[in-house]
Amino acid sequence: MRDEIDEYLIVATAELTAARQTLAQSIRSYPTPISGCDAQFNHLLAQRKKVDRALAALAAEPFVPTPRHPDPRERIESR
């Protein structure tokens, strides 16, 4: 199962990287002048930020908290 999940993460990273490259090309080729209220350009920037955040989340080490009570029947903390 671990290999299957790793494969999904590899595919997700590859797809997000491709999406980022497509967005970068769209932003580079966007006609000038660009005004601050250009909704289409701002949408491209917002999409790029979402993709960047998703890529960062996939690359980050997850924080998994340890339970304070290893066994729910025990009332002893695991510190």
C-alpha angles and dihedrals in degrees: 000000000000091000091051092052091047089052091052090050091050091050092046091050092049092049093048091048090052090049090051091051091050091049091047090053091048091050092047093050095044110125118253144265098060116196125199091246097053100127096194094052092045089051090055090051091049091050090050090052091051091051091047091051092049091050091048091050091052092049096046122094108246120239110230112186117218116234118254090216110045091190118032090217092059121077095202119110118230096230 
